[in-house]
C-alpha cells in the first residue's frame, strides 16, 4: 500500500489499523486537533463533557442565549439546561435546551446502554414543561434523553430547601448514584444534620427508571457538599468539602477542609476523613489511580497542616490517598494569584492530568495568555510535575471538565471562554461553551518494498484523519522484495483428473507464467488442471520493478502410492518420530496398529495422521508391531497391505 492509499484509508476510517507501536510517556500535552466555541450572544457555561459510543462527544451545562447555536425558547427568562451533541470533528449534530422561566442547568451526564443519556441537572421552575417540585428553591432534576436528544422522561428530587446534584455515576447493576448537597429535611431528603440554613452532603440511589431506592444525608451542623464519586470493590468514595466539627465529620476540622467519605453498598459510613490546613481546602474532583489509590484535586488557601508549598492566595491542591484514606502525597501548584482545579483524569501511563483555571503570571505558571486561562498540569503517579500548559486567549477562559477516550488516545477539555483569539477563533458571545480536542498520533511502522535496501533512505510521513487533523505518524522501512513461495510449500500432489488451487505470497504484485492448465495469470491463486506432473512459475514484482521468480511443482499420480517404513524412533528429535504410510490414496484409508497380543493400539483414517508410539497415554516399549493398511484405488477397488515394523527407543 502506497502513501496515497494509506491517506485514503485513514480519511475514511478516521484511524489507522496497521502495526501501531506502544506510545511512550509524553513530556507534553498531545497535539491539538481542534478548539471550538458553541453558544449564542449571551452566557453559555458547560459543566460536563463525555465521549459517546459513536466516536463523538456530548457537552452539557446552561445557556442564557436565544440565538447562534442555541435554539430559541419562549420561556427562557434566565438559564436553561443546554446539551450539545458533537461528532468526531466537533460539528454539532444536535442541540437541545430544556427549562422554564426560572434557572436550569446540567451538572453531569452519563450515556445509557440504549444510546441515550441520563442528564443530572437542577431547576427551580414549575413551568415550560418542567415537572413540578417542592417549592421555590432549586431541586435536583434528572432527564432521560433518547439518542437524538428528545426527552423520554424527567424526575425531580429534593425537599422544601435548596437541593443541588453534582455528579451521577452508573452502578454495575444498572442503577445510578447521585452526589448532591441539600438544606432540605423533607421530601426525598431525610436526616439532614443542619438546621436548614446549611447544606449536608447527600447520596441518592436511583433506579434505571428514576425511582428513589434510598437517600441519605452525611455531614454536621454546618456546610458540607459532595462533588464526585468513585466506586472501588463495592465501596463508594465521595469527595467534597466540610465546614463542620461534629456529626459525620472528624472534630479536628479547622475551617473548610477537603472531605473524603467512604460508604458501603447500602450507604452506611465506612470512614470519614478530612485533609487541609487552617484556611480553606476544597476537593472538586477525584479519580482512581492505576494502583487503586484515590487522587483528589481542588484548591487550598492554607499553608499549614497537610498543605506544604503554598504559592499564593489560592492554589491547585492535589492529594493522593489509599483506600483507607491514608495520605500518601500532596502537591501545591500555582502562582501569587488564584488557581483552582476542577477536573482530574488518570492517564494511560498511570499519571494524572489536572485542569482548572489560573489567574497568575508567575510561580508555576509560564505562558499566561489572558485574564484567566485553562491551566493543565500533569503529575507522575508519585506527584512529580511532568508538564504544564496554559490554553485560551486574551480574555477569561475557565476549564471545568475533561475526559479521555483510551481506545482512541483522545482527550477532550471543556469550559467557558470569553476569548476569540489564541487557541479559539470563533467566539459567539459573552461566554461560550469552549471545547478542545487533543489526540496522540498512532505510530506505525510500514514496510516499503525496494530493490536495494542500501540505497533506501528511511523517512516518516504524517497522515490526516477524516477531519483533516494529524492522526498517524508512519515510518517507512525498507524490506527486500520476497519470493512468491517464501515460507510456504513449493510442491503438492493430486490424482489425474483432479484440480488444485495454487497459492503464492509476497510483498509485491504476483503474476504467473502463462500455461494452458492455469485459470489465470494476473492473480495470486489460480486453479491448475494438469494431467501430468507440471512446473508452474510465479513472479513477485515490487513497485519499483524488482522481480523474484520461483517454481511450484504439481505431481500428478495415476493411482494410489503407499510406502510403509520398516521402523521409527519416537525420541522427539524431529526425525522419524511417527509411524505410518507415506504417499497419497484416493478414498477409504484406514491404518491399524496391533501389539504382540493382537490389541489394536492405534487407528487412523487419514494418511497424514500417524502413530506417535503411545497407547492410553503411555509410551510403548521397543519391539515389533503389526500394521494393516486398507484403502481404495482409482478404480475403487479395495487394496490391503500388512506387515511388521520395529519401534526403537
C-alpha positions as CSV (number, residue, x, y, z in Angstrom):
1,X,0.0,0.0,0.0
2,X,1.5,3.3,-1.0
3,X,1.2,6.6,0.9
4,X,-1.7,7.9,-1.1
5,X,-3.6,4.7,-0.5
6,X,-2.9,4.9,3.2
7,X,-4.1,8.5,3.3
8,X,-7.3,7.5,1.6
9,X,-7.9,4.7,4.0
10,X,-7.2,6.9,7.0
11,X,-9.5,9.6,5.8
12,X,-12.3,7.0,5.5
13,X,-11.8,5.2,8.8
14,X,-10.7,8.1,11.0
15,X,-7.9,6.0,12.4
16,X,-5.3,3.5,11.3
17,X,-5.2,-0.2,11.8
18,X,-1.7,-1.2,10.9
19,X,1.2,-2.2,13.2
20,X,0.7,0.5,15.9
21,X,3.6,0.9,18.3
22,X,3.3,1.5,22.0
23,X,3.4,5.2,22.8
24,X,5.9,6.1,25.5
25,X,5.2,8.6,28.2
26,X,4.8,12.1,26.7
27,X,6.5,15.0,28.3
28,X,4.0,17.4,26.9
29,X,0.3,17.8,26.0
30,X,-0.7,15.7,22.9
31,X,-1.2,17.6,19.6
32,X,-4.3,19.7,19.4
33,X,-6.9,18.7,16.8
34,X,-9.4,21.5,17.2
35,X,-10.7,24.2,19.6
36,X,-14.2,25.5,19.0
37,X,-16.8,27.7,20.7
38,X,-20.5,26.9,20.8
39,X,-23.3,29.2,22.0
40,X,-25.0,32.5,21.3
41,X,-24.8,36.2,22.2
42,X,-25.2,35.7,25.9
43,X,-23.7,33.4,28.6
44,X,-23.2,29.7,27.9
45,X,-21.4,27.6,30.5
46,X,-20.6,23.9,30.3
47,X,-20.1,21.6,33.3
48,X,-19.6,18.2,31.8
49,X,-18.2,16.5,28.6
50,X,-18.3,12.8,27.8
51,X,-17.3,10.9,24.8
52,X,-20.0,8.8,23.2
53,X,-20.3,5.4,21.7
54,X,-20.4,6.8,18.1
55,X,-17.0,8.4,18.4
56,X,-18.2,11.9,19.2
57,X,-18.8,13.8,22.4
58,X,-21.7,15.4,24.3
59,X,-21.4,18.6,26.3
60,X,-23.9,20.0,28.8
61,X,-24.4,23.0,31.1
62,X,-26.6,26.0,30.8
63,X,-27.4,28.8,28.3
64,X,-28.7,32.3,28.6
65,X,-28.7,32.8,24.8
66,X,-31.5,32.7,22.3
67,X,-29.6,32.8,19.1
68,X,-26.4,31.5,17.4
69,X,-26.1,27.7,18.0
70,X,-28.9,27.8,20.7
71,X,-32.4,27.2,19.6
72,X,-34.7,29.9,21.0
73,X,-37.0,29.1,23.9
74,X,-40.0,31.3,24.7
75,X,-39.7,30.6,28.4
76,X,-36.0,31.5,28.7
77,X,-36.0,34.3,31.2
78,X,-32.8,33.1,32.8
79,X,-30.7,30.0,32.3
80,X,-31.9,26.9,30.6
81,X,-30.2,23.5,30.6
82,X,-28.4,23.1,27.3
83,X,-26.9,19.9,25.8
84,X,-24.9,19.7,22.6
85,X,-24.0,16.6,20.7
86,X,-20.8,16.9,18.6
87,X,-19.4,14.5,16.0
88,X,-15.8,13.3,15.8
89,X,-14.8,16.5,14.1
90,X,-16.5,18.8,16.6
91,X,-19.5,19.6,14.3
92,X,-22.9,20.0,16.1
93,X,-25.1,17.0,15.3
94,X,-28.0,18.3,17.5
95,X,-28.6,20.6,20.5
96,X,-31.5,20.7,22.9
97,X,-32.4,23.1,25.7
98,X,-34.9,22.4,28.5
99,X,-36.4,24.7,31.1
100,X,-39.0,27.2,32.3
101,X,-38.9,30.8,33.4
102,X,-36.5,30.0,36.3
103,X,-33.0,28.7,36.5
104,X,-32.0,25.3,34.9
105,X,-28.5,23.8,34.4
106,X,-27.0,20.4,33.6
107,X,-24.3,19.3,36.1
108,X,-23.3,15.9,34.8
109,X,-24.5,13.1,32.5
110,X,-23.8,9.5,31.5
111,X,-24.6,7.7,28.3
112,X,-27.0,4.8,28.8
113,X,-26.9,1.3,27.3
114,X,-29.7,2.3,24.8
115,X,-27.5,5.1,23.3
116,X,-29.5,7.8,25.1
117,X,-28.4,9.9,28.1
118,X,-29.2,10.4,31.8
119,X,-28.7,14.1,32.5
120,X,-28.3,15.3,36.0
121,X,-29.4,18.9,36.4
122,X,-31.1,21.4,38.6
123,X,-34.2,23.5,38.3
124,X,-36.4,26.0,40.2
125,X,-39.0,26.3,37.5
126,X,-42.5,24.9,37.6
127,X,-43.5,25.8,34.0
128,X,-42.1,25.4,30.5
129,X,-42.6,21.6,30.6
130,X,-40.6,21.2,33.9
131,X,-42.2,18.7,36.2
132,X,-43.5,20.1,39.5
133,X,-41.3,20.3,42.6
134,X,-41.2,21.1,46.3
135,X,-41.0,24.9,46.4
136,X,-39.4,28.0,45.0
137,X,-35.8,26.8,45.7
138,X,-33.7,24.6,43.4
139,X,-34.4,20.9,43.1
140,X,-32.3,18.1,41.7
141,X,-33.6,17.4,38.1
142,X,-33.0,14.2,36.2
143,X,-33.7,13.9,32.5
144,X,-33.7,10.7,30.4
145,X,-33.0,11.6,26.8
146,X,-33.1,9.4,23.7
147,X,-30.1,9.1,21.4
148,X,-31.3,12.1,19.3
149,X,-31.8,14.3,22.4
150,X,-35.5,14.1,22.7
151,X,-36.9,14.0,26.2
152,X,-38.1,10.5,27.2
153,X,-38.9,11.3,30.9
154,X,-37.9,13.5,33.7
155,X,-37.8,13.3,37.5
156,X,-37.4,15.8,40.3
157,X,-35.9,15.2,43.7
158,X,-35.4,17.2,46.8
159,X,-37.4,18.9,49.6
160,X,-38.5,22.3,50.6
161,X,-34.9,23.6,50.9
162,X,-32.1,24.0,48.4
163,X,-31.1,20.7,46.6
164,X,-28.3,20.6,44.1
165,X,-27.0,17.5,42.3
166,X,-23.3,17.5,41.3
167,X,-22.3,14.1,39.9
168,X,-24.1,11.0,38.6
169,X,-22.5,7.5,38.3
170,X,-23.8,4.3,36.7
171,X,-23.6,1.3,39.0
172,X,-22.8,-2.2,37.8
173,X,-26.4,-3.4,38.2
174,X,-27.7,-0.5,36.1
175,X,-28.8,1.9,38.8
176,X,-27.5,5.4,39.4
177,X,-25.8,7.2,42.3
178,X,-26.2,10.9,42.6
179,X,-23.8,13.0,44.8
180,X,-25.5,16.2,45.9
181,X,-25.9,18.8,48.7
182,X,-29.1,19.9,50.4
183,X,-30.6,22.1,53.1
184,X,-33.9,20.0,53.0
185,X,-35.1,17.7,55.6
186,X,-38.3,16.5,54.0
187,X,-39.5,15.1,50.7
188,X,-36.8,12.9,49.2
189,X,-34.1,14.2,51.7
190,X,-34.2,12.9,55.3
191,X,-31.8,13.0,58.2
192,X,-30.2,16.4,57.5
193,X,-27.7,17.3,60.2
194,X,-28.1,21.0,59.9
195,X,-30.9,23.4,60.9
196,X,-31.9,24.2,57.3
197,X,-29.6,27.1,56.6
198,X,-26.6,24.9,56.0
199,X,-26.1,22.0,53.5
200,X,-25.5,18.4,54.1
201,X,-23.8,16.1,51.6
202,X,-26.3,13.7,50.1
203,X,-26.1,10.5,48.2
204,X,-29.2,9.2,46.4
205,X,-29.5,5.8,44.7
206,X,-31.9,5.9,41.7
207,X,-33.3,3.0,39.6
208,X,-32.9,3.0,35.9
209,X,-36.5,4.3,35.6
210,X,-35.8,7.2,38.1
211,X,-37.3,5.8,41.3
212,X,-35.6,6.7,44.5
213,X,-34.2,3.4,46.0
214,X,-32.7,5.3,49.0
215,X,-31.4,8.7,50.0
216,X,-29.0,9.5,52.9
217,X,-27.5,12.7,54.4
218,X,-23.9,13.0,55.6
219,X,-22.3,15.8,57.5
220,X,-22.6,18.0,60.6
221,X,-24.3,21.2,61.7
222,X,-22.5,23.4,59.2
223,X,-21.8,23.2,55.5
224,X,-20.9,20.1,53.6
225,X,-21.1,19.3,49.9
226,X,-20.2,16.2,47.8
227,X,-18.9,16.7,44.2
228,X,-17.5,13.4,42.9
229,X,-17.9,9.6,43.1
230,X,-15.6,6.6,42.6
231,X,-16.8,3.1,43.4
232,X,-14.0,0.5,44.1
233,X,-14.6,-3.1,45.2
234,X,-18.1,-2.3,46.4
235,X,-17.1,0.8,48.4
236,X,-18.4,4.2,47.3
237,X,-16.0,7.0,47.8
238,X,-17.2,10.6,47.7
239,X,-15.2,13.8,47.6
240,X,-16.1,17.3,48.5
241,X,-15.6,19.8,51.4
242,X,-16.8,20.2,55.0
243,X,-17.1,23.0,57.5
244,X,-18.4,21.0,60.5
245,X,-16.7,19.5,63.5
246,X,-19.5,17.2,64.6
247,X,-21.8,14.5,63.2
248,X,-20.0,12.5,60.5
249,X,-17.1,14.9,60.4
250,X,-13.9,14.4,62.5
251,X,-13.7,17.1,65.3
252,X,-10.2,18.3,64.2
253,X,-11.7,20.1,61.1
254,X,-10.3,23.7,61.1
255,X,-12.2,25.9,58.6
256,X,-13.1,24.3,55.3
257,X,-11.3,21.0,54.6
258,X,-11.2,18.5,51.8
259,X,-13.6,15.7,52.7
260,X,-13.4,12.0,51.7
261,X,-16.3,9.9,52.6
262,X,-16.4,6.1,52.2
263,X,-19.7,4.1,52.2
264,X,-20.7,0.5,51.8
265,X,-23.2,-0.7,49.2
266,X,-26.2,0.3,51.4
267,X,-24.9,3.8,52.1
268,X,-23.5,3.1,55.6
269,X,-20.4,5.0,56.6
270,X,-17.1,3.1,56.4
271,X,-15.0,6.2,57.2
272,X,-14.9,9.9,57.0
273,X,-11.6,11.7,56.5
274,X,-10.6,15.4,56.2
275,X,-7.4,17.0,54.8
276,X,-6.1,20.5,54.8
277,X,-4.8,23.4,57.0
278,X,-6.2,26.3,58.9
279,X,-7.8,28.0,55.9
280,X,-10.0,26.8,53.0
281,X,-9.3,23.4,51.3
282,X,-11.8,22.0,48.8
283,X,-12.0,18.9,46.6
284,X,-14.0,19.4,43.5
285,X,-12.9,16.3,41.6
286,X,-11.4,12.8,42.2
287,X,-10.1,9.9,40.1
288,X,-9.0,6.3,40.7
289,X,-5.3,5.7,40.1
290,X,-3.9,2.7,38.3
291,X,-2.7,1.4,41.6
292,X,-6.1,1.6,43.2
293,X,-5.4,4.8,45.2
294,X,-7.6,7.9,45.0
295,X,-6.4,11.3,43.9
296,X,-8.4,14.4,44.8
297,X,-8.0,17.9,43.4
298,X,-9.4,21.3,44.1
299,X,-7.8,24.3,45.8
300,X,-6.2,25.5,49.0
301,X,-5.7,28.8,50.7
302,X,-3.8,27.1,53.6
303,X,-0.1,26.9,54.2
304,X,0.0,24.6,57.2
305,X,-1.4,21.3,58.4
306,X,-1.4,18.8,55.4
307,X,-0.6,21.6,53.0
308,X,3.1,22.1,52.0
309,X,4.5,24.5,49.4
310,X,1.8,27.2,49.2
311,X,2.4,29.6,46.2
312,X,-0.1,32.4,46.5
313,X,-3.6,33.4,47.6
314,X,-5.3,30.3,46.2
315,X,-3.6,27.3,44.6
316,X,-4.3,24.0,43.0
317,X,-4.1,21.3,45.7
318,X,-3.8,17.7,44.7
319,X,-3.7,14.8,47.3
320,X,-3.3,11.1,46.9
321,X,-4.7,8.7,49.5
322,X,-5.1,4.9,49.8
323,X,-8.4,3.2,50.1
324,X,-8.3,3.6,53.9
325,X,-7.9,7.3,53.5
326,X,-4.2,7.5,54.5
327,X,-2.5,10.5,52.9
328,X,0.3,9.3,50.5
329,X,1.4,12.6,49.0
330,X,0.2,16.1,48.3
331,X,1.1,18.7,45.7
332,X,0.5,22.5,45.6
333,X,0.7,24.2,42.2
334,X,0.1,27.9,41.3
335,X,1.3,31.4,41.4
336,X,0.7,34.5,43.5
337,X,-2.8,35.0,42.2
338,X,-5.7,32.5,42.3
339,X,-5.8,29.0,40.8
340,X,-8.3,26.2,41.4
341,X,-8.6,22.7,39.9
342,X,-12.0,21.5,38.7
343,X,-11.2,18.2,36.9
344,X,-8.7,15.3,37.0
345,X,-8.2,12.1,34.9
346,X,-5.8,9.2,35.1
347,X,-3.7,9.0,32.0
348,X,-2.6,5.8,30.2
349,X,0.9,5.9,31.9
350,X,-0.8,5.9,35.4
351,X,0.0,9.6,35.8
352,X,-2.6,12.3,36.5
353,X,-3.8,15.3,34.3
354,X,-5.4,18.1,36.3
355,X,-7.2,21.0,34.8
356,X,-8.9,24.2,36.0
357,X,-8.3,27.9,35.9
358,X,-5.2,30.1,36.5
359,X,-5.1,33.9,37.0
360,X,-1.4,34.0,37.9
361,X,1.6,35.0,35.6
362,X,4.3,33.7,37.9
363,X,5.3,30.8,40.1
364,X,4.4,27.5,38.3
365,X,2.7,29.4,35.6
366,X,4.5,30.5,32.4
367,X,2.9,31.4,29.1
368,X,-0.2,33.1,30.6
369,X,-2.4,34.2,27.8
370,X,-5.2,36.3,29.2
371,X,-7.3,37.3,32.2
372,X,-7.8,33.7,33.2
373,X,-6.6,30.6,31.3
374,X,-7.3,26.9,31.0
375,X,-4.4,25.6,33.1
376,X,-3.5,21.9,32.7
377,X,-0.7,20.1,34.6
378,X,0.4,16.5,34.5
379,X,1.8,14.8,37.6
380,X,3.6,11.5,37.8
381,X,2.0,8.6,39.8
382,X,4.1,9.9,42.7
383,X,3.1,13.5,42.4
384,X,6.1,15.0,40.5
385,X,5.3,17.7,37.9
386,X,5.8,16.3,34.4
387,X,4.5,19.2,32.3
388,X,2.1,22.2,32.5
389,X,0.3,24.2,29.8
390,X,-1.8,27.4,29.5
391,X,-4.6,27.4,26.9
392,X,-7.1,30.0,25.9
393,X,-7.0,33.6,24.6
394,X,-6.7,37.1,25.8
395,X,-9.9,37.2,27.9
396,X,-11.2,34.9,30.6
397,X,-11.2,31.1,29.9
398,X,-12.2,28.7,32.6
399,X,-11.6,24.9,32.2
400,X,-14.3,22.9,34.0
401,X,-14.2,19.3,32.8
402,X,-12.0,16.8,30.9
403,X,-12.5,13.3,29.6
404,X,-10.1,10.8,28.0
405,X,-11.0,8.1,25.4
406,X,-8.4,5.5,26.0
407,X,-9.3,3.4,22.9
408,X,-8.6,6.3,20.6
409,X,-5.9,8.1,22.7
410,X,-8.1,11.2,22.6
411,X,-8.5,13.9,25.2
412,X,-11.3,16.5,25.4
413,X,-11.4,19.6,27.6
414,X,-14.4,21.8,28.0
415,X,-15.0,25.0,29.8
416,X,-16.3,28.5,29.2
417,X,-14.4,31.1,27.2
418,X,-14.8,34.8,26.5
419,X,-11.8,34.7,24.1
420,X,-11.9,34.8,20.3
421,X,-8.2,34.6,19.8
422,X,-5.3,32.4,20.9
423,X,-6.5,28.8,20.9
424,X,-10.0,29.9,20.0
425,X,-11.1,31.8,16.9
426,X,-14.9,31.6,16.7
427,X,-16.2,33.4,19.8
428,X,-20.0,33.6,19.8
429,X,-20.9,35.9,22.8
430,X,-20.2,36.9,26.4
431,X,-19.1,33.4,27.3
432,X,-19.4,30.2,25.3
433,X,-19.0,26.5,25.6
434,X,-15.4,26.0,24.6
435,X,-14.1,22.5,23.7
436,X,-10.6,21.5,22.8
437,X,-9.7,18.1,21.4
438,X,-6.2,16.5,21.6
439,X,-5.1,13.2,20.2
440,X,-1.9,11.1,20.5
441,X,-1.0,10.1,16.9
442,X,-0.6,6.5,16.2
443,X,3.0,5.4,15.5
444,X,3.1,3.0,12.6
445,X,6.0,1.0,11.0
446,X,5.2,0.4,7.4
447,X,7.3,-1.8,5.1
448,X,8.5,-0.3,1.8
449,X,9.5,-3.0,-0.7
450,X,12.6,-2.0,-2.5
451,X,15.2,-3.5,-4.9
452,X,18.3,-2.2,-3.0
453,X,18.0,-1.8,0.8
454,X,21.3,0.1,1.0
455,X,20.1,2.8,-1.4
456,X,16.8,3.4,0.5
457,X,16.6,6.4,2.9
458,X,14.0,5.7,5.7
459,X,11.5,8.5,6.1
460,X,8.3,9.4,8.0
461,X,5.0,10.8,6.9
462,X,2.1,12.3,8.8
463,X,-1.4,11.1,7.8
464,X,-4.6,13.0,8.5
465,X,-7.9,11.6,9.8
466,X,-11.2,12.3,8.1
467,X,-11.4,15.7,9.7
468,X,-8.0,16.7,8.3
469,X,-6.1,16.6,11.5
470,X,-2.8,14.7,12.0
471,X,-3.6,11.2,13.3
472,X,-0.8,8.8,12.3
473,X,3.0,9.1,12.0
474,X,4.1,6.5,9.6
475,X,7.8,5.4,9.4
476,X,8.7,3.7,6.2
477,X,11.3,1.0,6.5
478,X,13.0,-0.9,3.5
479,X,12.4,-4.6,3.0
480,X,13.7,-6.6,0.0
481,X,11.2,-8.0,-2.5
482,X,10.3,-11.6,-1.4
483,X,10.0,-14.7,-3.4
484,X,6.4,-15.8,-4.2
485,X,6.8,-19.1,-2.2
486,X,8.9,-17.9,0.7
487,X,7.8,-19.7,3.9
488,X,5.1,-21.7,2.0
489,X,5.0,-25.1,0.2
490,X,6.5,-25.3,-3.3
491,X,5.0,-28.6,-4.3
492,X,1.8,-30.6,-4.0
493,X,0.3,-33.9,-5.2
494,X,-3.0,-34.7,-7.0
495,X,-4.5,-37.6,-8.8
496,X,-5.1,-37.5,-12.5
497,X,-8.4,-35.7,-13.2
498,X,-8.2,-33.5,-10.2
499,X,-7.6,-29.7,-10.0
500,X,-5.6,-27.7,-7.4
501,X,-5.6,-24.1,-6.3
502,X,-2.0,-22.7,-6.3
503,X,-1.1,-20.1,-3.6
504,X,1.6,-17.5,-3.8
505,X,2.5,-14.7,-1.4
506,X,4.9,-11.8,-1.4
507,X,5.1,-8.1,-0.7
508,X,4.6,-7.0,-4.3
509,X,2.4,-8.0,-7.3
510,X,2.1,-11.7,-8.1
511,X,1.9,-12.9,-11.7
512,X,2.1,-16.4,-13.1
513,X,3.8,-17.5,-16.4
514,X,1.2,-18.4,-19.0
515,X,0.3,-22.1,-19.0
516,X,-2.6,-23.8,-20.7
517,X,-3.7,-25.5,-17.5
518,X,-3.9,-22.3,-15.4
519,X,-7.2,-20.5,-14.8
520,X,-5.5,-17.1,-14.7
521,X,-2.1,-15.5,-14.6
522,X,-2.6,-12.0,-13.2
523,X,-3.8,-13.4,-9.8
524,X,-2.4,-14.7,-6.5
525,X,-4.2,-18.0,-6.5
526,X,-5.0,-19.6,-9.9
527,X,-6.6,-23.0,-10.3
528,X,-4.5,-25.6,-12.2
529,X,-5.7,-28.7,-14.0
530,X,-2.6,-30.6,-15.1
531,X,-2.8,-34.2,-16.4
532,X,0.9,-34.9,-15.9
533,X,3.5,-33.6,-13.4
534,X,3.8,-29.9,-14.2
535,X,6.0,-27.0,-13.1
536,X,4.5,-23.5,-12.7
537,X,6.4,-20.3,-12.4
538,X,5.3,-17.3,-10.3
539,X,6.9,-13.9,-10.1
540,X,6.7,-11.3,-7.4
541,X,7.3,-7.7,-8.6
542,X,7.9,-4.7,-6.4
543,X,6.5,-1.2,-7.1
544,X,9.9,-0.1,-8.4
545,X,10.3,-3.0,-10.8
546,X,12.3,-5.6,-8.9
547,X,11.4,-9.2,-9.7
548,X,11.8,-12.6,-7.9
549,X,10.6,-15.8,-9.6
550,X,10.2,-19.3,-8.2
551,X,8.7,-22.6,-9.4
552,X,5.8,-24.6,-8.0
553,X,5.6,-28.4,-8.7
554,X,2.3,-30.3,-9.1
555,X,2.9,-34.1,-9.1
556,X,0.1,-35.9,-10.9
557,X,-0.5,-39.6,-9.8
558,X,-2.2,-42.2,-11.9
559,X,-3.1,-44.3,-8.8
560,X,-2.5,-44.6,-5.1
561,X,1.0,-44.5,-3.7
562,X,1.6,-46.2,-0.4
563,X,5.1,-46.8,1.1
564,X,5.3,-48.2,4.6
565,X,8.5,-47.8,6.6
566,X,10.0,-50.7,8.5
567,X,10.6,-48.8,11.8
568,X,10.6,-45.5,13.6
569,X,12.3,-43.8,16.6
570,X,9.9,-41.6,18.6
571,X,12.5,-39.8,20.7
572,X,11.4,-36.2,20.0
573,X,14.4,-35.2,17.8
574,X,12.1,-34.3,14.9
575,X,13.4,-37.2,12.8
576,X,11.4,-40.3,12.2
577,X,9.2,-39.6,15.3
578,X,6.0,-41.1,13.8
579,X,5.0,-44.3,12.1
580,X,2.6,-44.5,9.1
581,X,2.5,-45.0,5.4
582,X,3.9,-42.2,3.1
583,X,2.1,-41.3,-0.1
584,X,-1.4,-40.5,-1.2
585,X,-4.6,-42.5,-1.6
586,X,-8.0,-41.6,-3.2
587,X,-10.5,-43.0,-0.6
588,X,-11.4,-45.1,2.4
589,X,-8.0,-45.1,4.0
590,X,-7.6,-47.0,7.3
591,X,-4.4,-47.7,9.3
592,X,-4.5,-50.1,12.2
593,X,-1.5,-50.9,14.5
594,X,-1.5,-54.0,16.7
595,X,0.7,-55.1,19.6
596,X,2.0,-58.6,20.0
597,X,-1.2,-59.7,21.8
598,X,-3.3,-58.6,18.9
599,X,-4.8,-55.5,20.6
600,X,-5.4,-52.5,18.3
601,X,-3.4,-49.7,19.9
602,X,-3.8,-47.1,17.1
603,X,-6.2,-46.2,14.3
604,X,-6.1,-43.5,11.6
605,X,-8.4,-42.5,8.7
606,X,-6.1,-40.0,7.2
607,X,-2.7,-40.8,5.7
608,X,-1.1,-37.8,7.3
609,X,-2.2,-38.8,10.8
610,X,0.4,-41.2,12.1
611,X,1.2,-43.0,15.3
612,X,3.5,-41.3,18.0
613,X,4.3,-44.5,19.8
614,X,1.9,-44.0,22.7
615,X,-1.2,-46.1,23.8
616,X,-3.6,-44.8,26.5
617,X,-1.2,-42.0,27.3
618,X,1.8,-44.3,27.9
619,X,4.8,-44.8,25.7
620,X,5.0,-48.3,24.2
621,X,8.3,-50.3,24.7
622,X,10.7,-51.1,22.0
623,X,9.7,-54.1,19.9
624,X,7.9,-55.4,16.9
625,X,4.4,-54.3,16.0
626,X,2.0,-55.3,13.2
627,X,0.3,-52.9,10.8
628,X,-2.7,-53.3,8.5
629,X,-3.5,-50.7,5.8
630,X,-6.7,-50.6,3.8
631,X,-7.7,-48.1,1.0
632,X,-9.5,-47.9,-2.3
633,X,-7.5,-47.2,-5.5
634,X,-8.5,-45.1,-8.5
635,X,-10.8,-48.0,-9.8
636,X,-12.5,-48.0,-6.4
637,X,-11.1,-51.5,-5.6
638,X,-10.1,-52.2,-2.0
639,X,-6.4,-52.7,-1.5
640,X,-4.7,-54.0,1.6
641,X,-1.1,-54.1,2.8
642,X,0.1,-55.7,6.1
643,X,3.3,-56.5,7.7
644,X,5.5,-55.7,10.7
645,X,7.7,-52.8,11.8
646,X,10.1,-52.0,14.7
647,X,9.7,-49.4,17.4
648,X,13.2,-48.3,18.6
649,X,13.7,-46.2,21.7
